[in-house]
Amino acid sequence: MEIYLIRHTAPDIEKGICYGQTDLELAHTFSVEAREVLKQLPNQFDAVYTSPLKRYKQLA
């Protein structure tokens, strides 16, 4: 079994601000960043688990 832990892409907020569990939108660079993440992953998974926050669900 292989497990991949993936952090969300850049949030739409100034650098240096602690945003914790705030449900932020993602930066306008999302599609570029997501493609880079997906290049490093297999094409198929048995299961995907994610946080309910937008920034995680959109990438999942």
C-alpha positions as CSV (number, residue, x, y, z in Angstrom):
1,M,0.0,0.0,0.0
2,E,1.3,3.5,-0.9
3,I,0.1,6.6,0.9
4,Y,0.5,10.1,-0.6
5,L,0.2,13.1,1.6
6,I,-0.4,16.3,-0.4
7,R,-0.7,19.8,0.9
8,H,-3.0,22.2,-0.8
9,T,-1.7,24.7,-3.4
10,A,-1.2,28.4,-2.6
11,P,-4.1,30.1,-0.9
12,D,-5.4,33.5,-2.0
13,I,-3.9,35.4,1.0
14,E,-0.8,37.6,1.6
15,K,2.3,35.7,2.6
16,G,3.1,35.7,6.3
17,I,-0.5,35.7,7.4
18,C,-1.5,32.8,9.6
19,Y,-4.9,31.5,8.3
20,G,-5.3,28.3,10.2
21,Q,-8.7,26.7,9.6
22,T,-10.1,29.7,7.6
23,D,-11.9,28.4,4.5
24,L,-9.9,30.4,1.9
25,E,-10.1,30.5,-1.8
26,L,-7.0,29.3,-3.8
27,A,-4.7,31.7,-5.6
28,H,-5.2,32.4,-9.3
29,T,-2.2,30.1,-10.0
30,F,-4.2,27.1,-8.9
31,S,-4.4,25.4,-12.3
32,V,-0.7,25.7,-12.9
33,E,0.2,24.4,-9.4
34,A,-2.3,21.6,-9.6
35,R,-0.9,20.3,-12.9
36,E,2.6,20.2,-11.3
37,V,1.2,18.2,-8.3
38,L,-0.7,15.8,-10.6
39,K,2.5,15.1,-12.7
40,Q,4.0,13.5,-9.7
41,L,1.1,11.2,-8.8
42,P,-0.2,7.9,-10.3
43,N,-3.3,8.2,-12.5
44,Q,-5.5,6.1,-10.2
45,F,-6.2,5.7,-6.5
46,D,-8.2,3.3,-4.4
47,A,-9.4,6.1,-2.1
48,V,-9.0,9.8,-1.5
49,Y,-9.5,11.4,1.9
50,T,-9.5,15.2,2.3
51,S,-10.4,18.0,4.6
52,P,-13.8,19.6,3.9
53,L,-12.1,23.0,3.4
54,K,-12.3,24.4,-0.2
55,R,-8.5,24.6,-0.7
56,Y,-8.2,20.8,-0.1
57,K,-11.4,19.6,-1.8
58,Q,-10.6,21.5,-5.0
59,L,-7.2,19.8,-5.4
60,A,-8.6,16.4,-4.4
